[in-house]
Amino acid sequence: MKLFVDTNLLVAATLDEDERGEMATKFLNLDRELATTILNLMEFRTVLTKKKQL
């Protein structure tokens, strides 16, 4: 079964946000097949640009 990865999960893991960051990283490290969309990746880039000026 594929698990869908949403933008919030990617942001939490990347920015290591408090408790959410640790849980998000554990989720992404699961031995499962993960899926997302191009639109989620575009939103992820936009959020990182706004939050961290990357």
N, CA, C and O atoms as a Tripos MOL2 file, in Angstrom:
@<TRIPOS>MOLECULE
protein
  216   215    54     0     0
PROTEIN
NO_CHARGES

@<TRIPOS>ATOM
      1 N           0.8470   -1.1750    0.0000 N.3       1 MET1
      2 CA          0.0000    0.0000    0.0000 C.3       1 MET1
      3 C           0.8940    1.2410    0.0000 C.2       1 MET1
      4 O           1.8430    1.3260    0.7800 O.2       1 MET1
      5 N           0.5940    2.1900   -0.8660 N.am      2 LYS2
      6 CA          1.3180    3.4540   -0.9110 C.3       2 LYS2
      7 C           0.7320    4.4080    0.1160 C.2       2 LYS2
      8 O          -0.4820    4.4590    0.3150 O.2       2 LYS2
      9 N           1.6120    5.1640    0.7670 N.am      3 LEU3
     10 CA          1.1830    6.2050    1.6960 C.3       3 LEU3
     11 C           1.4080    7.5520    1.0350 C.2       3 LEU3
     12 O           2.4610    7.7960    0.4450 O.2       3 LEU3
     13 N           0.4110    8.4310    1.1350 N.am      4 PHE4
     14 CA          0.4990    9.7410    0.5080 C.3       4 PHE4
     15 C           1.1970   10.7210    1.4410 C.2       4 PHE4
     16 O           0.8590   10.8180    2.6200 O.2       4 PHE4
     17 N           2.1730   11.4460    0.9020 N.am      5 VAL5
     18 CA          2.9230   12.4410    1.6780 C.3       5 VAL5
     19 C           2.4230   13.8230    1.2910 C.2       5 VAL5
     20 O           2.5130   14.2280    0.1320 O.2       5 VAL5
     21 N           1.8930   14.5430    2.2780 N.am      6 ASP6
     22 CA          1.3730   15.8830    2.0640 C.3       6 ASP6
     23 C           2.4740   16.9150    2.3300 C.2       6 ASP6
     24 O           3.4990   16.6010    2.9350 O.2       6 ASP6
     25 N           2.2530   18.1290    1.8780 N.am      7 THR7
     26 CA          3.2160   19.2100    2.0500 C.3       7 THR7
     27 C           3.5570   19.4470    3.5190 C.2       7 THR7
     28 O           4.7190   19.6760    3.8530 O.2       7 THR7
     29 N           2.5650   19.3960    4.3910 N.am      8 ASN8
     30 CA          2.8060   19.6490    5.8170 C.3       8 ASN8
     31 C           3.8270   18.6720    6.3890 C.2       8 ASN8
     32 O           4.6540   19.0520    7.2170 O.2       8 ASN8
     33 N           3.7750   17.4510    5.9640 N.am      9 LEU9
     34 CA          4.7060   16.4330    6.4300 C.3       9 LEU9
     35 C           6.1260   16.7490    5.9600 C.2       9 LEU9
     36 O           7.0780   16.6460    6.7340 O.2       9 LEU9
     37 N           6.2640   17.1270    4.7080 N.am     10 LEU10
     38 CA          7.5780   17.4790    4.1730 C.3      10 LEU10
     39 C           8.1720   18.6970    4.8790 C.2      10 LEU10
     40 O           9.3600   18.7180    5.2000 O.2      10 LEU10
     41 N           7.3520   19.6900    5.1120 N.am     11 VAL11
     42 CA          7.8180   20.9130    5.7760 C.3      11 VAL11
     43 C           8.2380   20.6140    7.2140 C.2      11 VAL11
     44 O           9.2930   21.0660    7.6580 O.2      11 VAL11
     45 N           7.4310   19.8670    7.9330 N.am     12 ALA12
     46 CA          7.7500   19.5410    9.3230 C.3      12 ALA12
     47 C           9.0600   18.7760    9.4310 C.2      12 ALA12
     48 O           9.8620   19.0500   10.3230 O.2      12 ALA12
     49 N           9.2870   17.8280    8.5410 N.am     13 ALA13
     50 CA         10.5200   17.0380    8.5790 C.3      13 ALA13
     51 C          11.7290   17.8820    8.1730 C.2      13 ALA13
     52 O          12.8030   17.7490    8.7620 O.2      13 ALA13
     53 N          11.5650   18.7300    7.1920 N.am     14 THR14
     54 CA         12.6850   19.5320    6.7050 C.3      14 THR14
     55 C          13.1020   20.5990    7.6980 C.2      14 THR14
     56 O          14.2930   20.8130    7.9250 O.2      14 THR14
     57 N          12.1200   21.2720    8.2950 N.am     15 LEU15
     58 CA         12.4190   22.3640    9.2180 C.3      15 LEU15
     59 C          12.5640   21.8880   10.6590 C.2      15 LEU15
     60 O          12.8300   22.6880   11.5560 O.2      15 LEU15
     61 N          12.3870   20.5830   10.8830 N.am     16 ASP16
     62 CA         12.5050   19.9800   12.2100 C.3      16 ASP16
     63 C          11.6820   20.7520   13.2470 C.2      16 ASP16
     64 O          12.1980   21.1960   14.2730 O.2      16 ASP16
     65 N          10.4060   20.8940   12.9510 N.am     17 GLU17
     66 CA          9.4720   21.6390   13.8070 C.3      17 GLU17
     67 C           9.1030   20.8380   15.0570 C.2      17 GLU17
     68 O           8.3850   19.8420   14.9660 O.2      17 GLU17
     69 N           9.5810   21.2620   16.1990 N.am     18 ASP18
     70 CA          9.2550   20.6800   17.5020 C.3      18 ASP18
     71 C           8.9420   19.1820   17.4180 C.2      18 ASP18
     72 O           9.7050   18.4220   16.8220 O.2      18 ASP18
     73 N           7.8270   18.7610   18.0110 N.am     19 GLU19
     74 CA          7.4310   17.3520   18.0240 C.3      19 GLU19
     75 C           7.0080   16.8730   16.6350 C.2      19 GLU19
     76 O           7.2270   15.7150   16.2800 O.2      19 GLU19
     77 N           6.4110   17.7520   15.8630 N.am     20 ARG20
     78 CA          5.9410   17.3700   14.5300 C.3      20 ARG20
     79 C           7.0910   16.9500   13.6290 C.2      20 ARG20
     80 O           6.9450   16.0230   12.8320 O.2      20 ARG20
     81 N           8.2240   17.6120   13.7440 N.am     21 GLY21
     82 CA          9.3760   17.2950   12.9040 C.3      21 GLY21
     83 C           9.9000   15.8990   13.1520 C.2      21 GLY21
     84 O          10.2370   15.1770   12.2130 O.2      21 GLY21
     85 N           9.9680   15.5170   14.4170 N.am     22 GLU22
     86 CA         10.4490   14.1710   14.7630 C.3      22 GLU22
     87 C           9.4880   13.0950   14.2600 C.2      22 GLU22
     88 O           9.9100   12.0820   13.7040 O.2      22 GLU22
     89 N           8.1920   13.3290   14.4630 N.am     23 MET23
     90 CA          7.1990   12.3610   13.9930 C.3      23 MET23
     91 C           7.1910   12.2730   12.4700 C.2      23 MET23
     92 O           7.0600   11.1840   11.9120 O.2      23 MET23
     93 N           7.3310   13.4070   11.7990 N.am     24 ALA24
     94 CA          7.3460   13.4200   10.3360 C.3      24 ALA24
     95 C           8.5550   12.6580    9.8020 C.2      24 ALA24
     96 O           8.4380   11.9050    8.8360 O.2      24 ALA24
     97 N           9.7050   12.8500   10.4220 N.am     25 THR25
     98 CA         10.9110   12.1410    9.9940 C.3      25 THR25
     99 C          10.7560   10.6390   10.1860 C.2      25 THR25
    100 O          11.1600    9.8570    9.3250 O.2      25 THR25
    101 N          10.1750   10.2350   11.3090 N.am     26 LYS26
    102 CA          9.9400    8.8020   11.5490 C.3      26 LYS26
    103 C           8.9980    8.2320   10.4860 C.2      26 LYS26
    104 O           9.2070    7.1230    9.9930 O.2      26 LYS26
    105 N           7.9700    8.9900   10.1410 N.am     27 PHE27
    106 CA          7.0210    8.5410    9.1140 C.3      27 PHE27
    107 C           7.7250    8.3670    7.7680 C.2      27 PHE27
    108 O           7.5300    7.3600    7.0880 O.2      27 PHE27
    109 N           8.5420    9.3490    7.3870 N.am     28 LEU28
    110 CA          9.2370    9.2770    6.1020 C.3      28 LEU28
    111 C          10.2660    8.1590    6.0690 C.2      28 LEU28
    112 O          10.6250    7.6850    4.9910 O.2      28 LEU28
    113 N          10.7470    7.7290    7.2310 N.am     29 ASN29
    114 CA         11.7330    6.6530    7.3010 C.3      29 ASN29
    115 C          11.1050    5.2610    7.3630 C.2      29 ASN29
    116 O          11.8210    4.2610    7.4150 O.2      29 ASN29
    117 N           9.7720    5.1900    7.3590 N.am     30 LEU30
    118 CA          9.1050    3.8920    7.3620 C.3      30 LEU30
    119 C           9.4740    3.1040    6.1140 C.2      30 LEU30
    120 O           9.7590    3.6740    5.0610 O.2      30 LEU30
    121 N           9.4640    1.8120    6.2490 N.am     31 ASP31
    122 CA          9.7650    0.9430    5.1090 C.3      31 ASP31
    123 C           8.4800    0.7120    4.3070 C.2      31 ASP31
    124 O           7.9560   -0.4000    4.2440 O.2      31 ASP31
    125 N           7.9960    1.7780    3.7070 N.am     32 ARG32
    126 CA          6.7690    1.7530    2.9020 C.3      32 ARG32
    127 C           6.9990    2.5390    1.6350 C.2      32 ARG32
    128 O           7.9180    3.3530    1.5470 O.2      32 ARG32
    129 N           6.1610    2.2910    0.6630 N.am     33 GLU33
    130 CA          6.2190    3.0630   -0.5740 C.3      33 GLU33
    131 C           5.4420    4.3570   -0.3620 C.2      33 GLU33
    132 O           4.2770    4.3290    0.0360 O.2      33 GLU33
    133 N           6.0870    5.4920   -0.6280 N.am     34 LEU34
    134 CA          5.4690    6.7950   -0.4230 C.3      34 LEU34
    135 C           5.1470    7.4330   -1.7690 C.2      34 LEU34
    136 O           5.7990    7.1530   -2.7750 O.2      34 LEU34
    137 N           4.1370    8.2880   -1.7730 N.am     35 ALA35
    138 CA          3.7300    8.9760   -3.0030 C.3      35 ALA35
    139 C           3.3690   10.4190   -2.6780 C.2      35 ALA35
    140 O           2.9080   10.7180   -1.5760 O.2      35 ALA35
    141 N           3.5780   11.3000   -3.6280 N.am     36 THR36
    142 CA          3.1530   12.6870   -3.5190 C.3      36 THR36
    143 C           2.8630   13.1800   -4.9370 C.2      36 THR36
    144 O           2.9320   12.4070   -5.8920 O.2      36 THR36
    145 N           2.5420   14.4570   -5.0710 N.am     37 THR37
    146 CA          2.2410   15.0000   -6.3940 C.3      37 THR37
    147 C           3.2100   16.1330   -6.7160 C.2      37 THR37
    148 O           3.8840   16.6670   -5.8350 O.2      37 THR37
    149 N           3.2630   16.4770   -7.9660 N.am     38 ILE38
    150 CA          4.0790   17.6150   -8.3940 C.3      38 ILE38
    151 C           3.5810   18.8950   -7.7320 C.2      38 ILE38
    152 O           4.3830   19.7410   -7.3370 O.2      38 ILE38
    153 N           2.2700   19.0420   -7.6080 N.am     39 LEU39
    154 CA          1.7180   20.2430   -6.9680 C.3      39 LEU39
    155 C           2.1710   20.3460   -5.5100 C.2      39 LEU39
    156 O           2.4530   21.4440   -5.0310 O.2      39 LEU39
    157 N           2.2430   19.2200   -4.8020 N.am     40 ASN40
    158 CA          2.7290   19.2460   -3.4270 C.3      40 ASN40
    159 C           4.1870   19.6760   -3.3670 C.2      40 ASN40
    160 O           4.5760   20.4290   -2.4740 O.2      40 ASN40
    161 N           4.9890   19.2070   -4.3030 N.am     41 LEU41
    162 CA          6.4040   19.5970   -4.3340 C.3      41 LEU41
    163 C           6.5650   21.0820   -4.6540 C.2      41 LEU41
    164 O           7.4550   21.7380   -4.1130 O.2      41 LEU41
    165 N           5.7180   21.6100   -5.5220 N.am     42 MET42
    166 CA          5.7570   23.0450   -5.8250 C.3      42 MET42
    167 C           5.3530   23.8580   -4.5970 C.2      42 MET42
    168 O           5.9660   24.8820   -4.2940 O.2      42 MET42
    169 N           4.3280   23.4000   -3.8980 N.am     43 GLU43
    170 CA          3.8990   24.0840   -2.6800 C.3      43 GLU43
    171 C           4.9920   24.0050   -1.6150 C.2      43 GLU43
    172 O           5.2300   24.9820   -0.9050 O.2      43 GLU43
    173 N           5.6520   22.8660   -1.4970 N.am     44 PHE44
    174 CA          6.7480   22.6730   -0.5600 C.3      44 PHE44
    175 C           7.8570   23.6940   -0.8210 C.2      44 PHE44
    176 O           8.3670   24.3150    0.1120 O.2      44 PHE44
    177 N           8.2210   23.8610   -2.0770 N.am     45 ARG45
    178 CA          9.2460   24.8420   -2.4440 C.3      45 ARG45
    179 C           8.8120   26.2580   -2.0550 C.2      45 ARG45
    180 O           9.6150   27.0330   -1.5360 O.2      45 ARG45
    181 N           7.5560   26.5930   -2.3020 N.am     46 THR46
    182 CA          7.0460   27.9220   -1.9720 C.3      46 THR46
    183 C           7.0640   28.1600   -0.4620 C.2      46 THR46
    184 O           7.4590   29.2320   -0.0040 O.2      46 THR46
    185 N           6.6410   27.1710    0.3000 N.am     47 VAL47
    186 CA          6.6270   27.3030    1.7610 C.3      47 VAL47
    187 C           8.0410   27.4830    2.2990 C.2      47 VAL47
    188 O           8.2690   28.3350    3.1590 O.2      47 VAL47
    189 N           8.9850   26.7000    1.8100 N.am     48 LEU48
    190 CA         10.3710   26.8440    2.2540 C.3      48 LEU48
    191 C          10.9160   28.2270    1.9140 C.2      48 LEU48
    192 O          11.6300   28.8340    2.7120 O.2      48 LEU48
    193 N          10.5800   28.7120    0.7440 N.am     49 THR49
    194 CA         11.0450   30.0370    0.3280 C.3      49 THR49
    195 C          10.5130   31.1140    1.2680 C.2      49 THR49
    196 O          11.2420   32.0340    1.6400 O.2      49 THR49
    197 N           9.2560   31.0020    1.6470 N.am     50 LYS50
    198 CA          8.6470   32.0050    2.5310 C.3      50 LYS50
    199 C           9.1350   31.8860    3.9710 C.2      50 LYS50
    200 O           9.4080   32.8950    4.6210 O.2      50 LYS50
    201 N           9.2440   30.6490    4.4740 N.am     51 LYS51
    202 CA          9.6020   30.4500    5.8860 C.3      51 LYS51
    203 C          11.0780   30.6770    6.1680 C.2      51 LYS51
    204 O          11.4350   31.2470    7.1990 O.2      51 LYS51
    205 N          11.9170   30.2430    5.2770 N.am     52 LYS52
    206 CA         13.3600   30.2680    5.5560 C.3      52 LYS52
    207 C          14.1570   31.1240    4.5790 C.2      52 LYS52
    208 O          15.3850   31.1640    4.6480 O.2      52 LYS52
    209 N          13.4780   31.7970    3.6840 N.am     53 GLN53
    210 CA         14.1510   32.6210    2.6890 C.3      53 GLN53
    211 C          15.2250   31.8230    1.9440 C.2      53 GLN53
    212 O          16.3430   32.3000    1.7500 O.2      53 GLN53
    213 N          14.8660   30.5910    1.5250 N.am     54 LEU54
    214 CA         15.8090   29.7300    0.7940 C.3      54 LEU54
    215 C          15.7670   30.0350   -0.6890 C.2      54 LEU54
    216 O          16.4900   29.4130   -1.4680 O.2      54 LEU54
@<TRIPOS>BOND
     1     1     2 1
     2     2     3 1
     3     3     4 2
     4     3     5 am
     5     5     6 1
     6     6     7 1
     7     7     8 2
     8     7     9 am
     9     9    10 1
    10    10    11 1
    11    11    12 2
    12    11    13 am
    13    13    14 1
    14    14    15 1
    15    15    16 2
    16    15    17 am
    17    17    18 1
    18    18    19 1
    19    19    20 2
    20    19    21 am
    21    21    22 1
    22    22    23 1
    23    23    24 2
    24    23    25 am
    25    25    26 1
    26    26    27 1
    27    27    28 2
    28    27    29 am
    29    29    30 1
    30    30    31 1
    31    31    32 2
    32    31    33 am
    33    33    34 1
    34    34    35 1
    35    35    36 2
    36    35    37 am
    37    37    38 1
    38    38    39 1
    39    39    40 2
    40    39    41 am
    41    41    42 1
    42    42    43 1
    43    43    44 2
    44    43    45 am
    45    45    46 1
    46    46    47 1
    47    47    48 2
    48    47    49 am
    49    49    50 1
    50    50    51 1
    51    51    52 2
    52    51    53 am
    53    53    54 1
    54    54    55 1
    55    55    56 2
    56    55    57 am
    57    57    58 1
    58    58    59 1
    59    59    60 2
    60    59    61 am
    61    61    62 1
    62    62    63 1
    63    63    64 2
    64    63    65 am
    65    65    66 1
    66    66    67 1
    67    67    68 2
    68    67    69 am
    69    69    70 1
    70    70    71 1
    71    71    72 2
    72    71    73 am
    73    73    74 1
    74    74    75 1
    75    75    76 2
    76    75    77 am
    77    77    78 1
    78    78    79 1
    79    79    80 2
    80    79    81 am
    81    81    82 1
    82    82    83 1
    83    83    84 2
    84    83    85 am
    85    85    86 1
    86    86    87 1
    87    87    88 2
    88    87    89 am
    89    89    90 1
    90    90    91 1
    91    91    92 2
    92    91    93 am
    93    93    94 1
    94    94    95 1
    95    95    96 2
    96    95    97 am
    97    97    98 1
    98    98    99 1
    99    99   100 2
   100    99   101 am
   101   101   102 1
   102   102   103 1
   103   103   104 2
   104   103   105 am
   105   105   106 1
   106   106   107 1
   107   107   108 2
   108   107   109 am
   109   109   110 1
   110   110   111 1
   111   111   112 2
   112   111   113 am
   113   113   114 1
   114   114   115 1
   115   115   116 2
   116   115   117 am
   117   117   118 1
   118   118   119 1
   119   119   120 2
   120   119   121 am
   121   121   122 1
   122   122   123 1
   123   123   124 2
   124   123   125 am
   125   125   126 1
   126   126   127 1
   127   127   128 2
   128   127   129 am
   129   129   130 1
   130   130   131 1
   131   131   132 2
   132   131   133 am
   133   133   134 1
   134   134   135 1
   135   135   136 2
   136   135   137 am
   137   137   138 1
   138   138   139 1
   139   139   140 2
   140   139   141 am
   141   141   142 1
   142   142   143 1
   143   143   144 2
   144   143   145 am
   145   145   146 1
   146   146   147 1
   147   147   148 2
   148   147   149 am
   149   149   150 1
   150   150   151 1
   151   151   152 2
   152   151   153 am
   153   153   154 1
   154   154   155 1
   155   155   156 2
   156   155   157 am
   157   157   158 1
   158   158   159 1
   159   159   160 2
   160   159   161 am
   161   161   162 1
   162   162   163 1
   163   163   164 2
   164   163   165 am
   165   165   166 1
   166   166   167 1
   167   167   168 2
   168   167   169 am
   169   169   170 1
   170   170   171 1
   171   171   172 2
   172   171   173 am
   173   173   174 1
   174   174   175 1
   175   175   176 2
   176   175   177 am
   177   177   178 1
   178   178   179 1
   179   179   180 2
   180   179   181 am
   181   181   182 1
   182   182   183 1
   183   183   184 2
   184   183   185 am
   185   185   186 1
   186   186   187 1
   187   187   188 2
   188   187   189 am
   189   189   190 1
   190   190   191 1
   191   191   192 2
   192   191   193 am
   193   193   194 1
   194   194   195 1
   195   195   196 2
   196   195   197 am
   197   197   198 1
   198   198   199 1
   199   199   200 2
   200   199   201 am
   201   201   202 1
   202   202   203 1
   203   203   204 2
   204   203   205 am
   205   205   206 1
   206   206   207 1
   207   207   208 2
   208   207   209 am
   209   209   210 1
   210   210   211 1
   211   211   212 2
   212   211   213 am
   213   213   214 1
   214   214   215 1
   215   215   216 2
@<TRIPOS>SUBSTRUCTURE
     1 MET1         2 RESIDUE 1 A MET
     2 LYS2         6 RESIDUE 1 A LYS
     3 LEU3        10 RESIDUE 1 A LEU
     4 PHE4        14 RESIDUE 1 A PHE
     5 VAL5        18 RESIDUE 1 A VAL
     6 ASP6        22 RESIDUE 1 A ASP
     7 THR7        26 RESIDUE 1 A THR
     8 ASN8        30 RESIDUE 1 A ASN
     9 LEU9        34 RESIDUE 1 A LEU
    10 LEU10       38 RESIDUE 1 A LEU
    11 VAL11       42 RESIDUE 1 A VAL
    12 ALA12       46 RESIDUE 1 A ALA
    13 ALA13       50 RESIDUE 1 A ALA
    14 THR14       54 RESIDUE 1 A THR
    15 LEU15       58 RESIDUE 1 A LEU
    16 ASP16       62 RESIDUE 1 A ASP
    17 GLU17       66 RESIDUE 1 A GLU
    18 ASP18       70 RESIDUE 1 A ASP
    19 GLU19       74 RESIDUE 1 A GLU
    20 ARG20       78 RESIDUE 1 A ARG
    21 GLY21       82 RESIDUE 1 A GLY
    22 GLU22       86 RESIDUE 1 A GLU
    23 MET23       90 RESIDUE 1 A MET
    24 ALA24       94 RESIDUE 1 A ALA
    25 THR25       98 RESIDUE 1 A THR
    26 LYS26      102 RESIDUE 1 A LYS
    27 PHE27      106 RESIDUE 1 A PHE
    28 LEU28      110 RESIDUE 1 A LEU
    29 ASN29      114 RESIDUE 1 A ASN
    30 LEU30      118 RESIDUE 1 A LEU
    31 ASP31      122 RESIDUE 1 A ASP
    32 ARG32      126 RESIDUE 1 A ARG
    33 GLU33      130 RESIDUE 1 A GLU
    34 LEU34      134 RESIDUE 1 A LEU
    35 ALA35      138 RESIDUE 1 A ALA
    36 THR36      142 RESIDUE 1 A THR
    37 THR37      146 RESIDUE 1 A THR
    38 ILE38      150 RESIDUE 1 A ILE
    39 LEU39      154 RESIDUE 1 A LEU
    40 ASN40      158 RESIDUE 1 A ASN
    41 LEU41      162 RESIDUE 1 A LEU
    42 MET42      166 RESIDUE 1 A MET
    43 GLU43      170 RESIDUE 1 A GLU
    44 PHE44      174 RESIDUE 1 A PHE
    45 ARG45      178 RESIDUE 1 A ARG
    46 THR46      182 RESIDUE 1 A THR
    47 VAL47      186 RESIDUE 1 A VAL
    48 LEU48      190 RESIDUE 1 A LEU
    49 THR49      194 RESIDUE 1 A THR
    50 LYS50      198 RESIDUE 1 A LYS
    51 LYS51      202 RESIDUE 1 A LYS
    52 LYS52      206 RESIDUE 1 A LYS
    53 GLN53      210 RESIDUE 1 A GLN
    54 LEU54      214 RESIDUE 1 A LEU
